[in-house]
Amino acid sequence: MSIDVQNPEETLRQIGIPSNSEERLLVGEAYFHLGEYHKAKAELDRGLSEIHQQSIYTSTVTEQLIAALCFLGKFKQASEAITRFKHLLDPDNLPKWRGFQSTHQWPAQETADWMEYVVMFWQETRGKRRPDLAEKMCRSLSKLSPDDPKVWFNLGRACADQEKYDLAIPAFTQHLKLNPRSLDGFVSRAWCHKLTDKFEECWEDIKQIRRIDPNDGDLPRLLEGLDTNRKNVFAEQDIYEESIQKEEKMEISKRYKCTECGTVFSPFSIIFSKDLKHSTVTCPRCGRISKPHSDGISKPQNIWWKRLLYIIGLLAAAAILGWFFLKK
């Protein structure tokens, strides 16, 4: 007989009150998967005390007993359990648990192994998914491995699968603090925000998703139902960036001249209107805003020829006046 990890309740129903070591281990394993660590500890401890030969199964349930004690915060008892049942552990795993005995630091590899277990049997299985069991396991592991981003992501995912979005959002947020470039983290949190009508927060996540991967497949569906004007921001940002590139390519020697007060100023006085679809030029002195040309940027006026004509006019006037006085 073996436990159905996707339905441990059935194991408890079938066995009822355990009468031998095998049944005690199965019941203890069922309680462990259900997150009832006090009951799991009692049954596993009693069942292992009656076993004397090491096997793959005894190693597995011994590690479950150690984990249950750690989840309960009983690290001293966990260390004692390692000493008592070391003959039942896989010899290859003994160095890991001896290291735990000396430091009382939960092994990082144990967290990684349990995360694979959670994903395989409770989240991405073809059979019965158990996000409730995944949540209990991830929540327990988050206390022992608070700096592991996978733990927080899988905790958020388990909560979201149960439509506990208000619990999923903090878990995804903690995951993103530990892994700020996580596309899956932003996508998952964006969905939670959208499904709880937190559209402002959803919009912020969408912007982060676009920065990481503009072609992410979730973007069109996330945008459905959001404010129509906000959907245009992507196009507006592209126009804005294109305008900035045009501005940077302009020669510094070119100048703008205000048609109102005649002030000549730098092309870097360009400002952009609110819709970002057209650029305009504003005079830094009088504040007059010129009308944009067809290319979206007001063209600078090269005024050297006007100055030349002005100088020629002055010289001509001086020559005429000189000739007039000399003639007299």
Secondary structure, 3 states (H helix, E strand, C coil): CCCCCCCHHHHHHHHCCCCCHHHHHHHHHHHHHCCCHHHHHHHHHHHHHCCCCCCHHHHHHHHHHHHHHHHCCCHHHHHHHHHHCHHHCCHHHHHHHHHHHHHCCCCHHHHHHHHHHHHHHHHCCCCCCCHHHHHHHHHHHHHHCCCCHHHHHHHHHHHHHCCCHHHHHHHHHHHHHHCCCCHHHHHHHHHHHHHCCCHHHHHHHHHHHHHHCCCCCCHHHHHCCCCHHHHCHHHHHHHHHHHHHHHHHCCCCCCEECCCCCCEECHHHEEECCCCCCEEEECCCCCCECCCCCCCCCCCCCCHHHHHHHHHHHHHHHHHHHHHHHHC
